[in-house]
Amino acid sequence: MVILSKDEVVSKVFNNNIVLVNSSQEEKILFAKGIGFGKKNGQTISKGTKVDKVFTIENQENIVNFNEMVRKINDDFFAVCEEAIYEISKKLNDELNEHIHIGLIDHLFIAVERLKNKEEIENPFLIETETLYPKEFTLAKIVAERVGGYSNIIIPDGEIAFIALHIHSCINNGKISNTIKNTYLSSIIVEHVEERLDIKIDKKSLDYARFCTHIKFALQRIMENTCLYNELSKMIKKTYKESYVISKEISKIIENELNVKVTSDEIAFLTIHIERFKASKK
């Protein structure tokens, strides 16, 4: 619950429960039961009014893009998307990067249009996304149900995975390009392991889930330069020679893609996971 600290002037009414106000060069989306009922643009919502939630957009580039999107998308569709974002925020009990109000809604608008036109949406990283970001994938299903229900379409799993990437990026730094790059990189790494070991990895297996999760956090550590110490590095290198070589090859892929240095400790951790796949082949 939020109590408005000053009068706010309505610039857009999306429905009875969601309004947009322009406040000190910021855009604010207000959620409260009946807050938009009978309201018109230019009218005032009084100081002291209780609202359930306030989403603020303050980055100037985001404000421009947001207002442009508001002009092109119909109010009901926009309201359904915002209600879904509000639900995500409540379930996470956390603030989302403001870009979600632009990136996710614009993506949903285009995706719904494509699905209505019977266009097929393929996502080569569906399983990787579901494995790497299970929490976000579950939340994406909520968004898909709300938006799909309003639009009278079924949103497929491939599209739900794209929604999950948007959610993940806005829980973190707001950059979906980094999220997609890391998901792509995980897929490339898995393909390399399959080729080198001449196996087909079961993407529903526990080993695969562990491997993807390890890659996800390893990439995060490498980018933040907070790599773990592995006291068994020398023993792992000596004991699992073939897997260590493959792990070194993967480290080169990561270094070339991200322009970072992968430590010998991280290579050793990765070796253990590759050895599991090698053992499963036997």
Secondary structure, DSSP 8 states (H G I E B T S, - for coil): -EE-SS-EEEEEEEETTEEEEEETTEEEEEE-TTTTTT--TT-EE-TT-EESEEEEE--HHHHHHHHHHHHHS-HHHHHHHHHHHHHHHHHHTS---TTHHHHHHHHHHHHHHHHHTT-----TTHHHHHHH-HHHHHHHHHHHHHHHHHHTS---HHHHHHHHHHHHHHHTTS-HHHHHHHHHHHHHHHHHHHHHHT----TTSHHHHHHHHHHHHHHHHHHHT-----TTHHHHHHH-HHHHHHHHHHHHHHHHHH-----HHHHHHHHHHHHHHHHHH-
